[in-house]
Each structure stands twice: as structure tokens, then as C-alpha cells.
Amino acid sequence: MTNKDWTGNTHSTFVTLGASNHVDHERQQHDYYATDPRAMELLLEVERFNPLIWEPACGGGHLSEVLRKHKYSVISTDLYPQGYGSNKPFDFLSDKVTYFSGDIITNPPYKYAIEFVQKALDIVRPSGKVAMFLKLLFLETNKRRKLFEEQPFKTLYVSSGRIRCAMNGDFEQYKDAGGGATAYGWFVWEKGFHGDPVIKWIN
């Protein structure tokens, strides 16, 4: 899949691969923090997407499976497969996909979040949506401010219930601990949107 458009053939070799999150090996393997599926359920209560979705940092498939349950066609890939689908790695940032006909939804490796946003907005169609589950800290720093000024997100859905991300996908260790210490939200871009973002709250 080099130097060509990808219109989202769900029967291609890139359907359902594995998970991502690069960084220090000591934190956990490949900085893999899975997203609580409830985050996806909450987003789908307030946003509608193209019937075709690409999840490019799919991990163990926690978000992909919710999307599939809601009848979306999902292409699930990852640089570091975590056992969901094929074991073939796919590098969202480096592999040269120039066009994608659906929408892109993921919890990207935080270290590369800006790059994930920029790549996703580059390849989706006009008015295509990009939804990223990110720490609210993503609002900070001059580098990100430049991104927001050039390509503002349309809506930020703040998780008031402090949805968790589980190290190595192990949600069992958190089941009696309540909400997490880190605040997250869904940043939703619509390609071509220019204006002031709106902030809303989800549980």
C-alpha cells in the first residue's frame, strides 16, 4: 500500500490488524494504553460518522468492536499488533496512504498525537471527520495552538466521568477504582471547518 489512494476496501490485507502507542518500554510495551469501550459508546451518542471508519491505533480492538456493534464497517490497523486481527504491522504515519474515503477515529499514541491528527486530516475527504481521544492537556503548548489555528477542531467532548485508559489493556485492575486521575476528551475535527470550537460534556 505505497504511493496510492486507499478508498477503504474492507477486504484488503489491512482489515483488522493490531494496536499502538510508542514510547518507553518501561511504562509498558510500546506505551499501549487501551481505551475504555464506554468512551466510544458515549461519542456515538452525540456524533454520527461515515459508515466506513479507520481505527489506525486499534490495540486490542476496544474501540473497533464498539463501532462494529453499531454497524460501522471498520478497518483496524496498528504499528504494534496486540492480538486483534492480523499480526501484520501498519505504520499510519509512515505508510503512504494519500486518500481515505471514510472517517478516522482513534486514541493515538500521545507522543505522536499532533502527527496523527495532521495525517488523518490530510487524507480524509472534504467534510470528513477525525475523532481523537486525547488528554485535555492536548489543548496546551504553542505548537498545538498553531495546529488549532490552522485546522481547528469543531467540537471537544469532555469526559466529566474521567474515563480510564488501561495499561496493556488490563481493565480488570481498575474495575473497583472509579474514575481515573487523568482528564480525557474526544476532539472532533471536520475537514474544512473554520470557526470557534464548541465544548460539550459527556459522562
C-alpha positions as MATLAB code, in Angstrom:
seq = 'MTNKDWTGNTHSTFVTLGASNHVDHERQQHDYYATDPRAMELLLEVERFNPLIWEPACGGGHLSEVLRKHKYSVISTDLYPQGYGSNKPFDFLSDKVTYFSGDIITNPPYKYAIEFVQKALDIVRPSGKVAMFLKLLFLETNKRRKLFEEQPFKTLYVSSGRIRCAMNGDFEQYKDAGGGATAYGWFVWEKGFHGDPVIKWIN';
ca = [
       0.000    0.000    0.000;
       2.615    2.500   -1.110;
       2.013    5.756   -3.002;
      -1.622    5.127   -3.853;
      -5.061    6.140   -2.753;
      -6.893    3.970   -0.252;
     -10.650    4.146   -0.592;
     -11.227    1.699    2.206;
     -11.516   -1.830    0.850;
     -12.614   -3.716    3.946;
     -11.497   -6.974    2.360;
      -7.909   -5.803    1.914;
      -4.981   -7.146    3.871;
      -5.221   -4.127    6.143;
      -8.546   -5.028    7.711;
      -8.184   -5.538   11.457;
      -4.554   -5.687   12.444;
      -3.405   -4.692   15.951;
      -2.595   -1.870   18.447;
      -0.347    1.091   19.022;
       1.267    3.519   21.384;
       5.033    4.002   21.076;
       7.306    5.333   23.907;
       9.278    3.978   26.916;
       9.398    0.208   27.185;
       9.455    0.575   30.969;
       5.999    2.171   31.081;
       4.647   -0.902   29.314;
       5.184   -2.485   25.960;
       5.021    0.194   23.223;
       3.142    2.581   25.550;
      -0.036    0.601   24.947;
      -2.941    2.124   26.866;
      -6.308    0.763   25.748;
      -9.400    2.960   25.785;
     -12.428    2.039   27.857;
     -15.105    0.999   25.302;
     -17.556    3.270   27.140;
     -15.721    6.222   25.599;
     -16.765    5.064   22.141;
     -20.335    4.437   23.245;
     -20.562    7.979   24.596;
     -19.151    9.503   21.419;
     -21.656    7.634   19.254;
     -24.488    9.079   21.324;
     -23.546   12.593   20.204;
     -21.819   12.199   16.809;
     -22.586   10.376   13.569;
     -19.858    9.202   11.233;
     -19.318    7.846    7.749;
     -20.329    4.167    7.514;
     -16.641    3.365    6.885;
     -14.206    4.002    9.762;
     -10.453    3.545   10.008;
      -9.052    2.885   13.503;
      -5.266    3.237   12.938;
      -4.110    2.549   16.528;
      -6.572   -0.189   17.347;
      -4.764   -2.069   20.125;
      -6.926   -4.921   21.324;
      -9.891   -3.656   19.324;
     -11.718   -1.966   22.206;
     -12.977    0.934   20.078;
     -13.293   -1.068   16.867;
     -15.581   -3.622   18.459;
     -17.983   -0.932   19.673;
     -18.065    0.587   16.196;
     -18.741   -2.812   14.676;
     -21.564   -3.371   17.160;
     -23.098   -0.148   15.907;
     -22.944   -1.463   12.315;
     -19.964    0.555   11.098;
     -17.504   -1.066    8.695;
     -14.162   -0.785   10.474;
     -10.612   -1.059    9.192;
      -8.423   -1.717   12.246;
      -4.650   -1.367   11.983;
      -1.687   -0.777   14.271;
       2.070   -0.456   14.222;
       2.404   -2.881   17.145;
      -0.253   -5.609   16.918;
      -1.813   -6.577   20.248;
      -3.667   -9.677   19.073;
      -6.645   -8.047   17.393;
      -6.925   -9.317   13.837;
      -3.847   -9.860   11.691;
      -0.305   -9.707   13.047;
       0.846   -7.563   10.116;
       2.051   -4.143   11.411;
       0.867   -0.990    9.687;
       2.511    2.395   10.311;
      -0.161    5.070    9.990;
       2.371    7.898    9.920;
       4.925    6.435    7.501;
       2.952    4.256    5.100;
       1.965    6.393    2.139;
      -1.812    6.480    2.075;
      -2.899    9.655    0.281;
      -6.694    9.369    0.456;
      -9.289    7.662    2.625;
     -12.983    7.816    1.788;
     -14.308    7.284    5.327;
     -13.742    8.855    8.748;
     -10.857    8.215   11.157;
     -11.344    7.537   14.874;
      -8.656    6.523   17.362;
      -6.836    7.037   20.638;
      -3.391    7.765   19.178;
      -0.051    7.311   20.943;
       0.075   10.610   22.806;
       3.680   11.334   21.846;
       2.615   11.412   18.200;
      -0.865   12.873   18.598;
      -0.193   16.005   16.526;
       1.221   13.893   13.695;
      -1.796   11.553   13.831;
      -4.206   14.479   13.628;
      -2.359   16.090   10.731;
      -2.053   12.843    8.766;
      -5.718   11.992    9.307;
      -6.879   15.431    8.171;
      -4.613   15.238    5.138;
      -6.116   12.013    3.852;
      -9.840   12.197    4.677;
     -12.213   13.647    2.123;
     -13.568   17.230    2.413;
     -16.009   17.370    5.360;
     -14.612   14.039    6.572;
     -14.419   13.640   10.335;
     -11.414   12.877   12.503;
     -12.066   11.981   16.147;
      -9.177   11.585   18.594;
      -9.472   10.539   22.243;
      -6.835   12.653   23.961;
      -5.789   14.089   27.289;
      -7.196   17.564   27.847;
      -3.547   18.630   28.167;
      -3.554   18.441   24.376;
      -5.097   21.928   24.464;
      -1.803   23.327   25.777;
       1.522   24.407   24.182;
       2.233   26.821   21.345;
       2.873   24.002   18.879;
      -0.622   22.637   19.346;
      -2.100   26.126   19.314;
      -0.652   26.543   15.838;
      -2.388   23.314   14.790;
      -5.695   24.551   16.227;
      -5.368   27.902   14.472;
      -4.651   26.277   11.115;
      -7.029   23.316   11.488;
      -9.408   23.963   14.380;
     -11.344   21.084   15.826;
     -15.115   21.542   15.676;
     -16.163   20.004   18.991;
     -14.477   18.846   22.176;
     -16.469   16.347   24.243;
     -15.013   16.424   27.745;
     -15.288   13.214   29.747;
     -16.688   14.509   33.033;
     -16.663   10.962   34.446;
     -12.905   10.585   33.944;
     -12.916    7.621   31.550;
      -9.863    5.390   32.010;
      -7.209    4.139   29.650;
      -5.806    0.805   30.850;
      -2.126   -0.101   30.641;
      -1.690   -3.088   28.314;
      -5.483   -3.275   28.011;
      -5.868   -4.631   31.557;
      -9.135   -3.014   32.680;
      -9.636   -5.630   35.390;
      -7.158   -3.904   37.687;
      -9.224   -0.710   37.573;
     -12.748   -2.073   37.883;
     -13.225   -1.054   41.539;
     -11.153    2.122   41.394;
     -13.710    4.538   39.926;
     -12.646    7.297   37.537;
      -9.053    7.897   36.558;
      -6.746   10.736   37.566;
      -6.281   11.986   34.002;
      -8.920   14.033   32.185;
      -9.681   12.973   28.605;
     -11.969   14.102   25.851;
     -12.934   13.439   22.256;
     -11.515   16.074   19.902;
     -13.588   16.010   16.709;
     -12.417   17.700   13.517;
     -14.452   18.178   10.350;
     -12.155   18.764    7.407;
     -12.627   22.278    6.070;
     -14.236   23.651    9.230;
     -13.124   27.141   10.237;
     -14.544   28.757   13.311;
     -14.563   28.617   17.064;
     -14.631   25.151   18.644;
     -17.517   24.169   20.890;
     -17.003   22.383   24.198;
     -19.590   19.884   25.397;
     -19.613   17.278   28.156;
     -20.184   13.538   28.171;
     -20.189   11.235   31.208;
];
